[in-house]
Amino acid sequence: MSGTQAVRALRLPRIPLTLAAGIAILLVALVLAAVPQLVAPYSPTAFDYKAILKGPSLAHPFGTDNFGRDILSRTIWAYRVDLQIALFGTIFAAVFGTLVGAVVGYVGGWAEIVFGRVVDMIVTFPFLVLVIAIVAVLGPGLLNLYIAVSAVGWIYYARIVAAGVAVQRRLDYAAAARVLGYSTPRIVLRHLLPNVVSAALVFWMTDMALCILLGSSLGYLGLGAQPPAAEWGVLIADGKNYMSTAWWISIFPGLAIVTTGLGFSLLGDGLADLLRPRR
């Protein structure tokens, strides 16, 4: 092998632009969530009755709300709550759904039939309606939000992984592993699952963006994070009665939702490009 060929062989894969952009956006979001006290100019719950409903200015770049609280500070502190919603609202669904999908895809037969009936029961109803119904029964709050999202969301990861494992178990390397006497857990976890988990990982990135939207929607409806907590949906709800006179109360938290969701979507698209098989 020549020197040029060796350099080409050792060259790292080119990072897609969408992946780089998504990482950049989410790094900023993670920093704001990790140390909001170092970035936010004011306390998110500090009242200033001399600055009620003040528009954007040098003192308050995002303006203030009807209690004189700084919208920039509350938007920054909300990163911690909403990224927590994105993680805790999806992590159990991703892990549990992946494991269930791997078992169903490998066993097949009766397991696929039972799983198919469960899927039919859950997907019959819109995802948002089911989550709202569960939260309404359990009561408002972030913990119940996580329970509701996990109880419904795992099914989508299971469908993705089950379809992939069902294809992989028919290939020659899976048959060779069975002939060699490998145990079922070893075949599933060490041989089949690594070849299909990338699709679930890409979906997880998109699911976190959707979970932020869902958490903000429930916060807006009063079923998610509860006031005076700084959460984007709660902030938008605070400003709904002032849209004609104090639009900044709702607009800037809304832009934060869009930007963070875009970061997760770009990260998912970039991972899909990076992990896509090439000749």
Secondary structure, 3 states (H helix, E strand, C coil): CCHHHHHHHHCCCCCCHHHHHHHHHHHHHHHHHHCHHHHCCCCCCCCCCCCCCCCCCCCCCCCECCCCCEHHHHHHHHHHHHHHHHHHCCHHHHHHHHHHHHHHHHHCCHHHHHHHHHHHHHHCCCHHHHHHHHHHHHCCCHHHHHHHHHHHHHHHHHHHHHHHHHHHCCCHHHHHHHHCCCCHHHHHHHHHHHHCHHHHHHHHHHHHHHHHHHHHHHHHHCCCCCCCCCCHHHHHHHHHHHCCCCCHHHHHHHHHHHHHHHHHHHHHHHHHHHHCCCC
